[in-house]
């Protein structure tokens, strides 16, 4: 990620619009896979619930505030998703050092649900990486990391704080 921009890279509006279109279509394809996997699960679970499960798998101990910032949700939206998952026994909150912050973690049932949906999405990403070829994978990761920008830094900082 520390590479200097290539001065030969001239990006015209048409190329950037084509990239945006591909990103939107790729997002739609990934969410269609997630939706299909979630249809087989208990009623009422949606994309926000899955994203919450996924982030808690990657970063156990996140609280409402961190989830809201990572997923671009209001604190109320993140709290609602966590509450729904907790009521279904998919997430457990523990008492934190600060009474206002209750870190959340997946239960075994939550981990199983996350794994079943993620398996489908990982297969989609693996197919795309294979189609792009071995040399394209690092570049694709750099592009996605650059797009994630501040959210990636926030996620990494939260992960480091949770490991302490």
N, C-alpha and C positions, 0 to 999 in steps of 0.2 A: 504494500500500500504506500510505501514511501517513494515510489517512482515519480520522477518529474513528468509533467505533461509533454507529450510528443508534439513539437511545433508543426510537424507535417500533417497533423490530424485537423482537418478543416471539416467542421460539421455544419452542413446546410440544413435549412428548415425541413426539407423533404426527408433527409436521412433521420433527423430527430423525430419527425412525425411518424415515420415508419417504425422506429424503435419504440415509441410510445404505444403505437397500435399493437405491436408484438407483445409488449409488457401487459397490456390490458387483456389480450387474448390468452396469454399464458396464465395470467391470474384467474381468468374465467375457467380455463381448463383444470387448473389445480382445485379450485373451489367446487367444480362439478364432481371431481373425484372425492373430495371431502364430504360433499352433500350426499353422494351415493352411499358412502360408508356410514354416515350418520343416520341415514334412513333406516338402517337395520338395528339401530340402538333405541333406547327409551325415548318416547315422544318428548318433544320440546327442547332437545339439545340441538344447537346450531353452531355456526362457524365461530362465534365469539366464545362459546363453551370449549370448542376444540382448541382454538388458539390459546386459551387460558391453560388448558391441560398440557399442551405442548410446551409452553413457556415454563410452567411449573416443573415439567420433567427436566428441562434444560437448566433451570435456575430455581431449585427448591428454596422455599423460604421467602419468596416474593410476597409483598403485601399489596393492598389495594392501590396505593399511590403509584408504586413501581409498575404494576400491571397496566394501570390507566395510561401512564406515560409511554410505555413500550407499545401498546396497541392503539394509541391515539383515541382512547375512550374517555368519557367523563369519569370522575371517581364513582359516581352513582352507577354508571354502566358496568364498570369493573366490579364494583361491590355486588351488583345484582348477579353477574355471571358467577362470581365466587360463591355467593349464597346459594344459587341454584345447584351448583356442583356439590356444595357441602351438604345440602338437604338430601341429595341423591346418594350420599356416601362416597363420592368420587374424590373429594378433597377434604382435608382436615386442617383446621387452623389451630395454632398453638399460641400460648401466651408468650408475648414478646417482652423484651426488656422495657419497652415503652408501652404503656397500657393502650395507647391509640393505634399501635401497629401490631397486628396479629399475623405473623408469617404463615403462609399456606404451603401445603405439600400434598402430593398425590397419595391417595390410599391405594392399596393393591388393585381395587376395582377400577380406580381412575387411571392407574398405570396401564391396565389391560385395555381400557377403552382407547386411551391415547395411542397405544401401540397398534391397535387394529386399524385406526384411521391413518396413522402415520405410515404404516406399511404400504398402503395404497399410494400415498403421495410420494414416498421414497422411490417406489417403482416408476412413477411418472418422471421424477427428476433424473433417475438413473437412465431411463430411455433417452431423455433429452441430452444428457451428457454424452452418452454413447453416440448419438446422432451427430453431435458437435465434434466428436473426436477428442483424443487424449490431449492434444495441444490446445484445444479451446477451453478446457475446464478451468485452468488458472485464470484466464482472461475473464471468463464468465463470472467467476467468484469475485474478482477485483471490481467488475462493473456493479455487481449486486451489493458489495460492501460499500462502494462509493455512493450508491443510491440510498442505502440504509443510513449512511452518514451518522448523524447525531444519535439516532436510535440504537445503532450498533455500539457506539461508545457508551451510551447509557446502559445498555444490556451488559456490556463487559464490566463496567464499573459496579453494577449491582451484583453481578456474579462474583466478583472479587470480594465485595463486602460480605456476601452471604457465606463465603468459604472461611472467613475469619472466625 
